[in-house]
Amino acid sequence: MTAAECVREAQAAWPDFQLAVNVFVDEFRRSSDQQKRAALLCDPITTDGPIEGLVAAVVSALCREVGHEPPSWVSGVASPEPFFAFPARSFALRVLLLLESPPPFRTRNVFVPESYLSRA
């Protein structure tokens, strides 16, 4: 699944978008070959939106994790409004997510727990 396909699947599954994101993260991490990883990122996301910003942030964070430059399209994608990937109904939880979101997410107006990409 490419990043752009992840966006489409996550949007189609709304509000259960997390499953598509998890599949993408798992596929990226299982691909130990640089060319396979590049193939997952070659189809650019060209629009802004909450899911688009989330997936662009995931791509940026995963590239940082493996020590590679993210594709150029990543820097131009963000959520136009603050997007909390987890229900953050309380003010305290929103503040916590605002503070602990990793930079690839925060710069795209997406707010997640610090451990968002950690998988058991």
N, C-alpha and C positions, 0 to 999 in steps of 0.2 A: 504494500500500500504506500503510495507516495504521499507527501505532505498535503498536496492539493486534494487527493482522494480522501485523506483523513478529514479534511475540512468538510467535504461533501457528505461523508458518512456521519460525521458528528452532527452536522446540521439536520440531516434526515432523522437522526435518532433523538433529537432534542425532546425532552430534557436529559435524556440518558447519553449525553455526548461523551462521557468519560470512557466508555468502553472502546470507542474508536481511537481515542487518544492513547489508551493503554496498549492497544494492538500496534499502533505505530511505534510507540516507544520500545516495545518488545522486539519488533522487527528490526529497528535500528540497532539496538544493543546486540542482537543475535548476529548481525552482519559484521563479521570481523574484517572483511575485505573492503578496502577504501572505495573500490568501484561500485560495489553493491550499495554501500551507504550513499554514494553520490547519486545513484539511480533513484533512491528514495527521495532525494531533494531536488531533482532536476526539473520537475514540473512546478513552476512558481505559483505562489499564491499572489493574486493581483488585485485583490480588493481588501478593504478594511472591514472589520466587524469583530465582535467578541470572540467567536470561534477562530477566526482568522488570526487575531492577535495571540490567542492562546497557542495555536499550533506553531506560529512563527516563533514564539518564545520557547516552546518545547524544542524546536529545531535548533535555535541558538544555544540553549542550555546543553543539548546533547552534543553539539559540535564542540562546545567548550569542554565537555566531559572527556571527549576522545582526543582533544588537542588539535582540532582542525578548524579552519576558518569557515564560518557559516556562508551559505550562498548569498550573493549580493541582494537578492530579492527580500531577504529576511528584514533588512534594516528599514524597508519602506512599509511594513505591515504593522498595524496596531489596532486596538479597540478604540473607537471614537469616544466611548463613555467608559468609566470604570467598570470592569467586569470581575466579579468575585466568582471564581470557579467552583467554590463550595458555598452553600447557603450561609450567608453571613448576615443574619437578621439583627444581631445585637450590635450596638455601637462598639462595644469592647472588642468583639471578634473582628469587626471591620478594621479597627485601629491596629490590632495585632497583625492582620494580613497585610495591611499597608506597610507596616514596619519590617516584617520578616520575608516578604516576597523577594526571591532572588532577582538580581538586576535584569536578566533577560526578560523577566515577566513585568517587573515594575516599569521599565522603560516603554513597554507596549500597553500600559494602562490595564494590565491584567494582574490580579492579586490572588495568590495561592499560598498555602503553608510552605515554610522553608523546605520541608521534606516531600514536596509534591511529586517529584520524580523517583522517590525511593519506593522500591517494591520489595515485598517480603518473599 
